[in-house]
Amino acid sequence: MLEVAIIGASGYTGGELLRFLDVHSEVEVVAATSRQYADTPIRKVHPHLHDLDLKFSNKSPSDLDVDLAFTATPHGASMNIVPELVEKGVKVVDLSGDYRFDDIDIYEKWYGLKHTNPLEAVYGLPEMYRDKIKGADLVANPGCYVTGAILAGIPLVKEGLVDTIIADSKSGVSGAGINPTPATHYPNIGDNVVPYAVTNHRHMPEIQEKLAKYGDVRVSFTPHLVPVIRGIITTLHCFPLKDVTPNDVLEMYKEQYKDEPFVRVLDVGEIPRTSSVRGSNFCHIGCFEMDENGRLVVISAIDNLVKGASGVAIHNMNLMCGFPETMTLDGVGLHP
Ligand SMILES: NC(=O)c1ccc[n+]([C@@H]2O[C@H](COP(=O)([O-])OP(=O)(O)OC[C@H]3O[C@@H](n4cnc5c(N)ncnc54)[C@H](OP(=O)(O)O)[C@@H]3O)[C@@H](O)[C@H]2O)c1
């Protein structure tokens, strides 16, 4: 049995890690940390996990004797937790932004923080780096918006079809974590759609850095908060540089993702929706329509808490530990 700790287990992604790992036959969660809920049963914070016989603890990294740890902690906090775990020989999957960037200057500029403990990490998107993840000790999970945008964008950039992509995303409110803020307070976001960080969201440079691995591209990104709990829809707009039909584009996507267990390519004109992937680790990619001005539209849907966070974290753990990669993750979405 693989002994696992979840650091930051009282948050939303921590709750999702607990939900999936509870039914993973190769894993035992031996520690779930929370500073504010130490000694409290898990179900007091995550009531849906009623039968989970575990309490939160406030163990520090030095007290954790485990094979693998998930750090489901905010950026800025992870960098003070991860190095000690790695030093002790614990494999780590970090869900924050602290270890995602190749270029530390980009991290410091966009996160407004000095990175005190940089380490080499593998970027944890299995569709990009499956083989590297298998041999990694530290995996940096992608940002939630980033996953939706780059899975939708990879074939376009790889085939040299575009040099500019405009990504427009709509996210459910759980993307902001468990603590309410004025932006996420119900009367402020209910019955409302709110664009934010319109030209300067910190996921933009991450989308740019990762898509640029496939070719020259310029990315612009605008997120919106919408009054749903889970899910991200990302609409990519671009003008192909080559003469292509929607069916040509569809074939590129089918080829790119033909062996991927968690990416589903829909037919031309079929539109991804959040309810098709809610609660699941799947990414749906579809639309592939072109308008009279030559604009191509590609749309992706993910659950931000699963494919965008905890599901991909477990996918990464499965790869790092030699388990079947879909283990505990193969359930479909909750529609309607
Ligand atoms: N929500 C999403 O959709 C999503 C998607 C992708 C990535 N992420 C990333 O995943 C991470 C967790 O997100 P989340 O939504 O689960 O956040 P969250 O709901 O706010 O939970 C954060 C957790 O971290 C703990 N924590 C906070 N500061 C800490 C510190 N200094 N040391 C130790 N523990 C600390 C908190 O517990 P206590 O205060 O009780 O200790 C809490 O359990 C973040 O980096 C986030 O950016 C989130």
The ligand as a Tripos MOL2 file, in Angstrom:
@<TRIPOS>MOLECULE
LIG
   48    52     1     0     0
SMALL
NO_CHARGES

@<TRIPOS>ATOM
      1 N1         -9.8210   25.3410   -6.6910 N.am      1 LIG1
      2 C1         -9.4180   24.9870   -7.8900 C.2       1 LIG1
      3 O1        -10.2300   24.8050   -8.8120 O.2       1 LIG1
      4 C2         -7.9530   24.7960   -8.1870 C.ar      1 LIG1
      5 C3         -7.6040   24.3090   -9.4490 C.ar      1 LIG1
      6 C4         -6.2360   24.1240   -9.7580 C.ar      1 LIG1
      7 C5         -5.2770   24.4400   -8.8090 C.ar      1 LIG1
      8 N2         -5.6500   24.9350   -7.6040 N.ar      1 LIG1
      9 C6         -4.5890   25.2480   -6.6540 C.3       1 LIG1
     10 O2         -4.5990   24.2310   -5.6520 O.3       1 LIG1
     11 C7         -4.2280   24.7960   -4.3940 C.3       1 LIG1
     12 C8         -5.3530   24.5290   -3.3940 C.3       1 LIG1
     13 O3         -6.5320   25.1230   -3.9010 O.3       1 LIG1
     14 P1         -7.9290   25.0040   -3.1460 P.3       1 LIG1
     15 O4         -8.9410   25.5630   -4.0610 O.co2     1 LIG1
     16 O5         -8.1190   23.6590   -2.5850 O.co2     1 LIG1
     17 O6         -7.6770   26.0610   -1.9600 O.3       1 LIG1
     18 P2         -8.4700   26.2150   -0.5880 P.3       1 LIG1
     19 O7         -9.8310   25.6500   -0.7300 O.co2     1 LIG1
     20 O8         -8.3080   27.6220   -0.1700 O.co2     1 LIG1
     21 O9         -7.6370   25.2850    0.4240 O.3       1 LIG1
     22 C9         -6.3030   25.5830    0.7730 C.3       1 LIG1
     23 C10        -5.8400   24.6480    1.8680 C.3       1 LIG1
     24 O10        -4.4930   24.9600    2.2250 O.3       1 LIG1
     25 C11        -4.3730   25.0990    3.6530 C.3       1 LIG1
     26 N3         -3.3880   26.1510    3.8540 N.ar      1 LIG1
     27 C12        -3.4930   27.4700    3.5390 C.ar      1 LIG1
     28 N4         -2.3420   28.1260    3.8190 N.ar      1 LIG1
     29 C13        -1.4900   27.1950    4.3280 C.ar      1 LIG1
     30 C14        -0.1640   27.2360    4.8150 C.ar      1 LIG1
     31 N5          0.5230   28.3870    4.8310 N.pl3     1 LIG1
     32 N6          0.4050   26.0870    5.2560 N.ar      1 LIG1
     33 C15        -0.2900   24.9250    5.2540 C.ar      1 LIG1
     34 N7         -1.5630   24.8080    4.7960 N.ar      1 LIG1
     35 C16        -2.1440   25.9320    4.3470 C.ar      1 LIG1
     36 C17        -5.7660   25.4320    4.1550 C.3       1 LIG1
     37 O11        -6.0510   24.8010    5.3750 O.3       1 LIG1
     38 P3         -5.8860   25.3940    6.8390 P.3       1 LIG1
     39 O12        -6.0530   26.8860    6.7080 O.co2     1 LIG1
     40 O13        -6.9550   24.7410    7.6460 O.co2     1 LIG1
     41 O14        -4.5150   24.9510    7.2310 O.co2     1 LIG1
     42 C18        -6.6540   24.7150    3.1270 C.3       1 LIG1
     43 O15        -6.8550   23.3720    3.5310 O.3       1 LIG1
     44 C19        -3.9790   26.2870   -4.6570 C.3       1 LIG1
     45 O16        -2.6180   26.5040   -4.8820 O.3       1 LIG1
     46 C20        -4.7730   26.5500   -5.9170 C.3       1 LIG1
     47 O17        -4.2890   27.6330   -6.6670 O.3       1 LIG1
     48 C21        -6.9590   25.1050   -7.2610 C.ar      1 LIG1
@<TRIPOS>BOND
     1     1     2 1
     2     2     3 2
     3     2     4 1
     4     4     5 ar
     5     4    48 ar
     6     5     6 ar
     7     6     7 ar
     8     7     8 ar
     9     8     9 1
    10     8    48 ar
    11     9    10 1
    12     9    46 1
    13    10    11 1
    14    11    12 1
    15    11    44 1
    16    12    13 1
    17    13    14 1
    18    14    15 2
    19    14    16 1
    20    14    17 1
    21    17    18 1
    22    18    19 2
    23    18    20 1
    24    18    21 1
    25    21    22 1
    26    22    23 1
    27    23    24 1
    28    23    42 1
    29    24    25 1
    30    25    26 1
    31    25    36 1
    32    26    27 ar
    33    26    35 ar
    34    27    28 ar
    35    28    29 ar
    36    29    30 ar
    37    29    35 ar
    38    30    31 1
    39    30    32 ar
    40    32    33 ar
    41    33    34 ar
    42    34    35 ar
    43    36    37 1
    44    36    42 1
    45    37    38 1
    46    38    39 2
    47    38    40 1
    48    38    41 1
    49    42    43 1
    50    44    45 1
    51    44    46 1
    52    46    47 1
@<TRIPOS>SUBSTRUCTURE
     1 LIG1         1 GROUP 0 **** ****
